[in-house]
Every structure is written in C-alpha cells, then in structure tokens.
Amino acid sequence: MSYRIYWRRNDGVSGHVWLSVGDMEALTGEMTLQGMPWPGSRLPEPGSDALLTADEVEETIAVARETPLGISDGQLWIDWLVFLEGATQNGGLLIRA
C-alpha cells in the first residue's frame, strides 16, 4: 500500500506526492513529536480517500520546525513541509490510499 496525496487544485504535473507506508509513518511520527495537529486518524483505508481543508493544513504547519526532531531523512521532512505549504495555497489535500 502507498499514499497518493494531491493538492485539491493541481495541474497534474505539480502538486502531488506518492508516499510509502513507511514514509507516511515517519512523517506522521515527526509531526507528532513536534506537536503539529496533523489529523492522522483521518488517513484513509486502502481504496478510499480523505480530504483536508487548506485551513487544517495551515494549522498543521503553523507550529512546524524546519529541523526534524526524530526523522532521519531531513530532506524528506523539508520536501514535506514545502508540499504542505503549497497545499495551503491550493485548496488543501486529497489523500488516496
């Protein structure tokens, strides 16, 4: 299983990422360590979708630190924060499992 995550408004070229379960777990764990209000309980089951509003994403990244506390892949973390910032400008996120 993997997660396909899209900005709600994207052009098909930018505004999407594919994450393995391991990467999603690492990112979710880092967000938890940093006290970010990520609605991880809303991650979809296989074959379904979840929507996060731009406001929810903005609340999540408002307390983010650029330097990760626990994730070993610092570039993955920075790329994730940049992606989430884009989602705040593009209607939020659509997450497909």
Residue, then its C-alpha position, 0 to 999 in steps of 0.5 A: m500500500s502507498y499514499r497518493i496525496y494531491w493538492r485539491r487544485n493541481d495541474g497534474v504535473s505539480g502538486h502531488v506526492w506518492l508516499s510509502v507506508g513507511d514514509m507516511e509513518a515517519l512523517t506522521g511520527e515527526m509531526t507528532l513529536q513536534g506537536m503539529p495537529w496533523p489529523g492522522s486518524r483521518l488517513p484513509e483505508p486502502g481504496s478510499d480517500a480523505l480530504l483536508t481543508a487548506d485551513e487544517v493544513e495551515e494549522t498543521i504547519a503553523v507550529a512546524r520546525e524546519t529541523p526534524l526532531g526524530i526523522s532521519d531523512g531531513q530532506l524528506w521532512i523539508d520536501w514535506l513541509v514545502f508540499l504542505e505549504g503549497a497545499t495551503q495555497n491550493g485548496g488543501l489535500l486529497i489523500r488516496a490510499 
